[in-house]
Amino acid sequence: MLKSFIKMSQEDYFPFTTDVIKNFNRIDFPNNITIIIGENGSGKSTLLELIAAKVSLPRISNDSAYKDYHLERSKTAAKNFSIVGTKSNGFFF
């Protein structure tokens, strides 16, 4: 279970400029289920992509031409974050 997601850097480029990412240093997940809400464009999906990239979750997509390059930006940025907890089996879509 993921326990904490910790930002290790304060960069000034995407995804660090999204509201969700720039306004936290650590997010704790004390429960098995977490609901993330916010305005359009605030960074909710970006946060989830970063977490998925950091724990190497496979992505599924309806797009038959899907390639891993869709998450390359998140994979690169994920190096600036740390995870506390163990990776569970799962996928990202």
Secondary structure as GFF3:
##gff-version 3
##sequence-region A 1 93
A	DSSP	beta_strand	2	7	.	.	.	ID=ss1
A	DSSP	alpha_helix	19	22	.	.	.	ID=ss2
A	DSSP	beta_strand	26	28	.	.	.	ID=ss3
A	DSSP	alpha_helix	44	54	.	.	.	ID=ss4
A	DSSP	three_ten_helix	68	71	.	.	.	ID=ss5
A	DSSP	alpha_helix	72	77	.	.	.	ID=ss6
A	DSSP	three_ten_helix	78	80	.	.	.	ID=ss7
A	DSSP	beta_strand	81	85	.	.	.	ID=ss8
###
